[in-house]
Amino acid sequence: MSSFRPVSVSSGNRRISWDLVRGGCVVLVLLYHATYMSVVVHPELGPRRFVFPHQIGASLLLVISAYFAAVTIGRGSLGRYWWGRIARLLPPFLAAVVAIYFALRYLSPPGWFSPRFGDLAGNLLMLWNWKPADYPFLDGSHWTIPLQLMAFTVAALLYRGSWGHGRKFRVLMWAVLLVPLAQWPLRVSGPPEWYRVIVDGFGFHRWHLFVAGIAVWLWTKKRVSTTEFVLLEVLCVTAHALHGAAVTPAGIDVEWGSTLGIAAGIVVISLAAAGPDWNRFLPSFVQRAITWFAGVSYGVFLIHQAIGYLVLHWLSGLGVDPLLQTAGMIATGVVLGWALTRLVERPAHRFLMRGYDTWTARRRPDDEPAAVSAGKPG
């Protein structure tokens, strides 16, 4: 599984509903960056004719990622599970960072951020969440990557012991949800820097998104009641509302568009998980297009934003209509994402998984059939 690549329940039984949900979330990310964040970061681009100002897509992709981590973690060895996700997640990320660095370094117009080598190193090491003032993002979309690396690692470690199963795991889920909620007043009250480094570095304020996805899986497997499931998801949405809220003299100002969008997205994800596939509602050519886009969507997610802002700048300078500028940025992101998928993500994953299987076969020759046939990674 890539960072956002859901897998079918069984080989050869790919569900169009998951491709549609994941692809739709990436489209929301594209729209948010192309129509809203682009002007926030670069006001000189001028107003957009259509604006989608809600940060929804990337957060929902983390929910989906957590759901499929729960689906797949029991298949085969834990080592292969963990390595499969690293092999899918890291190579295209590293390649995207390098490509974005050179694009910004040599193609940025005067007055725009032109990164130095230290910025490249800081981004390759994913240091932004820990010290954002010292290590600026080359591409703001990448904030999800270290969170998923940590989540997959913690999931594998928990699954090895008793805290990854049964009642203990449910208690842990509630703690993971409630502890960050309880410390929210401290987070918004100007805490010391060491506190911010720890909380932001480990992404405490995003943990509710992983709980939301795991809760969907537990509910579909009847391991939690519908009442507990609904309560968990309501608290997850509440945590997300507080995460994006601003404290003003008049009180807490909640960004309701994103909050309601996350709530609606969790409902859609739950329907995709619990219900039948949606292929009966879509003609075959639409299904093929959705499946193709879903297959390259991780690459699109990784490489569309910063380079897309350059595209907006160039098109704006040519006097192109803002709607066509948006279309140009999205089209560029899709093409570059496809190239990243074909040239880096898929071949690197195959190479790294072959290397892992060879290594495990040499270490434990008696277990070779089990290690190789444990099931291909998602």
C-alpha positions as CSV (number, residue, x, y, z in Angstrom):
1,M,0.0,0.0,0.0
2,S,1.3,3.4,-0.8
3,S,0.6,6.1,1.6
4,F,-2.8,6.5,0.1
5,R,-3.2,3.4,-1.9
6,P,-6.1,1.3,-0.7
7,V,-6.1,-2.4,-1.7
8,S,-8.7,-4.8,-2.6
9,V,-10.0,-7.3,-0.1
10,S,-8.7,-10.0,-2.4
11,S,-6.4,-10.1,-5.3
12,G,-8.2,-9.5,-8.6
13,N,-11.2,-8.0,-6.8
14,R,-10.4,-4.3,-6.9
15,R,-13.3,-2.2,-5.8
16,I,-14.1,0.9,-7.8
17,S,-15.7,2.5,-4.8
18,W,-12.3,2.9,-3.1
19,D,-10.6,4.2,-6.2
20,L,-13.4,6.7,-6.5
21,V,-13.2,7.8,-2.9
22,R,-9.4,8.1,-2.9
23,G,-9.3,9.8,-6.3
24,G,-12.0,12.2,-5.2
25,C,-10.0,13.2,-2.1
26,V,-6.9,13.9,-4.3
27,V,-9.1,16.1,-6.5
28,L,-10.2,18.0,-3.4
29,V,-6.5,18.5,-2.5
30,L,-5.8,19.8,-6.1
31,L,-8.7,22.2,-6.0
32,Y,-7.8,23.5,-2.5
33,H,-4.2,24.2,-3.5
34,A,-4.9,25.6,-7.0
35,T,-7.8,27.9,-6.1
36,Y,-7.1,28.9,-2.5
37,M,-3.7,28.3,-1.1
38,S,-2.0,29.5,-4.3
39,V,-3.3,33.0,-3.7
40,V,-2.6,32.8,0.0
41,V,1.0,32.0,-0.7
42,H,1.3,34.2,-3.8
43,P,-1.2,37.1,-3.7
44,E,0.3,38.5,-6.8
45,L,-1.4,35.8,-8.8
46,G,-4.7,37.7,-8.4
47,P,-8.2,36.5,-7.4
48,R,-9.6,33.2,-8.6
49,R,-13.0,33.0,-10.3
50,F,-13.7,29.8,-8.4
51,V,-12.3,29.2,-4.8
52,F,-12.4,26.0,-2.8
53,P,-11.1,27.1,0.6
54,H,-11.6,23.9,2.7
55,Q,-8.7,21.7,3.8
56,I,-10.4,18.3,3.5
57,G,-8.8,16.0,1.0
58,A,-5.4,15.3,2.7
59,S,-7.0,14.7,6.1
60,L,-9.5,12.2,4.6
61,L,-6.6,10.5,2.8
62,L,-5.1,9.8,6.2
63,V,-8.4,8.3,7.4
64,I,-8.4,6.0,4.3
65,S,-4.8,5.1,4.9
66,A,-5.5,4.1,8.5
67,Y,-8.5,2.0,7.5
68,F,-6.4,0.0,5.0
69,A,-3.6,-0.3,7.4
70,A,-6.0,-2.1,9.7
71,V,-7.3,-4.2,6.8
72,T,-3.9,-5.4,5.7
73,I,-1.8,-5.7,8.9
74,G,-2.8,-9.3,9.6
75,R,-1.7,-10.6,6.2
76,G,1.7,-12.2,6.0
77,S,4.6,-11.3,8.2
78,L,4.7,-7.9,10.0
79,G,8.2,-7.3,8.6
80,R,6.9,-7.6,5.1
81,Y,3.8,-5.5,5.9
82,W,6.0,-2.7,7.3
83,W,8.6,-2.8,4.6
84,G,6.0,-2.9,1.9
85,R,4.6,0.5,3.0
86,I,8.1,2.0,3.4
87,A,9.0,0.7,-0.1
88,R,5.8,2.3,-1.6
89,L,5.9,5.5,0.4
90,L,9.5,6.7,0.5
91,P,11.1,6.4,-3.0
92,P,8.5,8.6,-4.8
93,F,8.6,11.1,-1.9
94,L,12.3,11.4,-2.1
95,A,12.3,11.8,-5.9
96,A,9.5,14.4,-5.7
97,V,11.5,16.4,-3.2
98,V,14.5,16.5,-5.4
99,A,12.4,17.4,-8.5
100,I,10.6,20.2,-6.7
101,Y,13.9,21.5,-5.3
102,F,15.4,21.9,-8.7
103,A,12.2,23.4,-10.1
104,L,12.0,26.1,-7.4
105,R,15.8,26.7,-7.4
106,Y,16.1,27.4,-11.1
107,L,12.6,28.3,-12.3
108,S,11.2,30.5,-9.5
109,P,10.5,34.2,-10.5
110,P,12.2,37.0,-8.6
111,G,10.8,37.4,-5.1
112,W,9.6,33.8,-4.8
113,F,11.2,31.3,-2.4
114,S,14.4,29.9,-4.0
115,P,15.6,27.0,-1.8
116,R,19.2,26.3,-0.9
117,F,20.9,22.9,-0.4
118,G,20.1,23.0,3.3
119,D,16.4,23.3,2.5
120,L,16.7,20.2,0.3
121,A,18.4,18.3,3.1
122,G,15.8,19.4,5.6
123,N,13.0,18.3,3.4
124,L,14.5,14.9,2.6
125,L,14.8,14.4,6.3
126,M,11.2,15.6,6.9
127,L,12.2,18.1,9.6
128,W,9.4,20.7,8.9
129,N,7.0,19.5,11.6
130,W,9.7,19.7,14.2
131,K,11.2,23.1,13.4
132,P,9.1,24.8,10.7
133,A,10.8,28.1,11.1
134,D,14.2,26.6,10.4
135,Y,13.1,24.0,7.8
136,P,10.4,25.5,5.4
137,F,8.4,23.1,3.2
138,L,9.4,22.8,-0.4
139,D,5.9,21.5,-1.0
140,G,3.3,21.9,1.7
141,S,1.5,18.7,0.7
142,H,4.2,16.6,2.3
143,W,3.1,17.1,5.9
144,T,1.3,13.8,5.7
145,I,4.4,11.6,5.0
146,P,6.1,11.5,8.4
147,L,2.8,11.0,10.1
148,Q,2.1,7.9,8.0
149,L,5.6,6.6,8.5
150,M,5.1,6.8,12.2
151,A,1.6,5.4,12.1
152,F,2.7,2.3,10.1
153,T,5.6,1.7,12.4
154,V,3.5,2.1,15.5
155,A,0.9,-0.2,14.0
156,A,3.4,-2.9,13.4
157,L,4.9,-2.7,16.8
158,L,1.5,-2.7,18.5
159,Y,0.3,-5.7,16.5
160,R,3.2,-7.7,17.8
161,G,2.0,-7.4,21.4
162,S,-1.2,-7.5,23.4
163,W,-1.9,-3.8,23.0
164,G,-2.6,-4.2,19.3
165,H,-5.6,-6.5,19.9
166,G,-8.9,-6.8,21.7
167,R,-10.0,-4.7,24.6
168,K,-6.6,-3.2,25.2
169,F,-6.5,-1.9,21.7
170,R,-9.9,-0.2,22.1
171,V,-8.7,1.4,25.3
172,L,-5.7,2.6,23.5
173,M,-7.8,4.1,20.7
174,W,-9.9,6.1,23.2
175,A,-6.7,7.3,24.9
176,V,-5.2,8.4,21.6
177,L,-8.3,10.3,20.9
178,L,-9.0,11.9,24.3
179,V,-5.5,12.8,25.4
180,P,-4.9,15.3,22.5
181,L,-8.4,16.6,23.0
182,A,-7.7,17.2,26.7
183,Q,-4.4,19.1,26.0
184,W,-6.0,21.4,23.3
185,P,-6.4,24.3,25.7
186,L,-2.6,24.2,26.4
187,R,-1.8,24.0,22.7
188,V,-3.7,27.2,21.9
189,S,-2.4,29.1,25.0
190,G,1.1,29.8,23.8
191,P,2.9,26.8,25.2
192,P,6.8,26.6,25.5
193,E,8.7,25.7,22.4
194,W,9.7,22.2,23.6
195,Y,6.0,21.4,24.0
196,R,5.3,22.6,20.4
197,V,8.2,20.6,19.0
198,I,7.0,17.4,20.6
199,V,3.3,17.8,19.9
200,D,3.7,19.0,16.3
201,G,6.7,16.6,15.6
202,F,4.7,13.6,16.5
203,G,1.5,15.0,15.1
204,F,-0.6,14.6,18.3
205,H,-3.2,17.0,16.8
206,R,-3.7,14.7,13.8
207,W,-4.1,11.4,15.6
208,H,-7.9,11.6,15.5
209,L,-7.7,11.0,11.7
210,F,-6.1,7.6,12.2
211,V,-8.6,6.7,14.9
212,A,-11.4,7.6,12.5
213,G,-10.1,5.2,9.9
214,I,-9.4,2.3,12.3
215,A,-12.9,2.8,13.9
216,V,-14.5,2.3,10.5
217,W,-12.7,-1.1,10.1
218,L,-13.6,-2.2,13.6
219,W,-17.2,-1.3,12.9
220,T,-17.4,-3.2,9.6
221,K,-15.9,-6.2,11.5
222,K,-18.5,-5.9,14.3
223,R,-15.7,-5.4,16.8
224,V,-17.3,-2.3,18.1
225,S,-21.0,-1.5,18.4
226,T,-22.7,1.1,16.2
227,T,-23.2,3.3,19.2
228,E,-19.5,3.2,20.1
229,F,-18.5,3.7,16.5
230,V,-20.7,6.8,16.1
231,L,-19.4,8.2,19.4
232,L,-15.8,7.7,18.3
233,E,-16.4,9.4,15.0
234,V,-18.3,12.3,16.5
235,L,-15.3,12.9,18.8
236,C,-12.9,12.6,15.8
237,V,-14.9,15.3,14.0
238,T,-14.8,17.4,17.2
239,A,-11.1,17.0,17.4
240,H,-10.7,18.1,13.8
241,A,-12.9,21.1,14.4
242,L,-10.7,22.2,17.3
243,H,-7.6,21.5,15.3
244,G,-8.6,24.1,12.7
245,A,-10.3,26.5,15.1
246,A,-9.0,29.9,16.1
247,V,-9.4,31.4,19.5
248,T,-10.6,35.0,19.3
249,P,-11.9,37.5,21.9
250,A,-15.4,36.5,20.9
251,G,-14.8,32.8,21.5
252,I,-13.7,29.8,19.4
253,D,-14.0,30.4,15.7
254,V,-14.5,27.0,14.0
255,E,-14.0,26.5,10.2
256,W,-17.3,24.8,9.6
257,G,-16.7,24.1,5.9
258,S,-13.7,21.8,6.6
259,T,-15.4,20.3,9.7
260,L,-18.6,19.4,7.9
261,G,-16.5,18.2,4.9
262,I,-14.5,15.8,7.2
263,A,-17.8,14.5,8.7
264,A,-19.3,13.9,5.3
265,G,-16.1,12.2,4.1
266,I,-16.1,9.8,7.1
267,V,-19.7,8.9,6.2
268,V,-18.7,8.2,2.6
269,I,-15.7,6.1,3.7
270,S,-17.9,4.1,6.0
271,L,-20.4,3.5,3.2
272,A,-17.6,2.4,0.9
273,A,-16.3,0.0,3.6
274,A,-19.6,-1.5,4.7
275,G,-21.6,-1.6,1.5
276,P,-21.3,-3.2,-1.9
277,D,-19.0,-2.0,-4.6
278,W,-20.2,1.0,-6.6
279,N,-19.3,-0.4,-10.0
280,R,-23.0,-1.1,-10.8
281,F,-23.6,2.6,-11.0
282,L,-20.8,3.6,-13.3
283,P,-20.2,2.7,-17.0
284,S,-17.0,0.8,-17.8
285,F,-15.1,3.7,-19.4
286,V,-15.7,5.8,-16.3
287,Q,-14.5,3.0,-14.1
288,R,-11.3,2.7,-16.2
289,A,-10.6,6.4,-15.9
290,I,-11.2,6.4,-12.1
291,T,-9.0,3.4,-11.7
292,W,-6.2,4.9,-13.8
293,F,-6.3,8.2,-11.8
294,A,-6.4,6.3,-8.5
295,G,-3.3,4.4,-9.6
296,V,-1.3,7.6,-10.1
297,S,-2.9,9.7,-7.3
298,Y,-0.1,9.3,-4.8
299,G,2.4,10.7,-7.3
300,V,0.0,13.5,-8.2
301,F,-0.4,14.3,-4.5
302,L,3.4,14.5,-4.0
303,I,4.4,16.7,-6.9
304,H,1.5,19.0,-7.9
305,Q,1.6,21.9,-5.4
306,A,4.8,23.9,-5.6
307,I,5.5,23.2,-9.3
308,G,1.8,24.0,-9.9
309,Y,2.2,27.4,-8.5
310,L,5.0,28.0,-11.0
311,V,2.5,27.0,-13.8
312,L,0.0,29.5,-12.4
313,H,2.6,32.2,-12.5
314,W,3.5,31.5,-16.1
315,L,-0.1,31.3,-17.3
316,S,-1.0,34.4,-15.4
317,G,1.8,36.3,-17.1
318,L,0.4,35.2,-20.4
319,G,-3.0,36.6,-19.5
320,V,-4.7,33.2,-19.3
321,D,-8.2,33.2,-17.6
322,P,-8.0,32.1,-13.9
323,L,-10.2,29.1,-14.6
324,L,-7.8,27.9,-17.3
325,Q,-4.9,28.6,-15.0
326,T,-6.5,26.2,-12.5
327,A,-7.0,23.6,-15.2
328,G,-3.4,24.0,-16.3
329,M,-2.0,23.5,-12.8
330,I,-4.2,20.4,-12.3
331,A,-3.2,18.9,-15.7
332,T,0.5,19.5,-14.9
333,G,0.1,17.8,-11.6
334,V,-1.6,14.8,-13.2
335,V,1.1,14.4,-15.9
336,L,4.0,14.8,-13.4
337,G,2.3,12.4,-11.0
338,W,1.9,9.8,-13.7
339,A,5.5,10.1,-14.6
340,L,6.5,9.8,-10.9
341,T,4.4,6.7,-10.6
342,R,5.7,5.0,-13.7
343,L,9.4,6.0,-13.3
344,V,9.9,5.8,-9.6
345,E,7.0,4.5,-7.4
346,R,6.2,1.2,-9.1
347,P,9.7,0.1,-10.2
348,A,11.2,1.1,-6.8
349,H,8.5,-0.8,-5.0
350,R,9.1,-4.0,-7.1
351,F,12.9,-3.7,-6.6
352,L,12.7,-3.2,-2.8
353,M,10.2,-6.0,-2.3
354,R,12.2,-8.4,-4.3
355,G,15.2,-7.5,-2.2
356,Y,13.3,-8.0,1.0
357,D,12.0,-11.4,-0.1
358,T,15.5,-12.5,-1.1
359,W,16.9,-11.3,2.2
360,T,14.3,-13.1,4.3
361,A,14.7,-16.3,2.2
362,R,18.4,-16.3,2.9
363,R,17.9,-15.7,6.6
364,R,15.2,-18.3,7.0
365,P,15.4,-20.8,4.1
366,D,12.9,-23.2,5.7
367,D,10.3,-20.4,5.7
368,E,10.9,-19.3,2.1
369,P,7.5,-20.4,0.7
370,A,5.6,-18.7,3.5
371,A,7.6,-15.5,3.2
372,V,7.2,-15.2,-0.5
373,S,3.5,-16.2,-0.7
374,A,2.3,-14.3,2.3
375,G,0.4,-12.0,0.0
376,K,1.6,-9.0,-2.1
377,P,1.6,-5.6,-0.4
378,G,-1.2,-3.3,-0.9
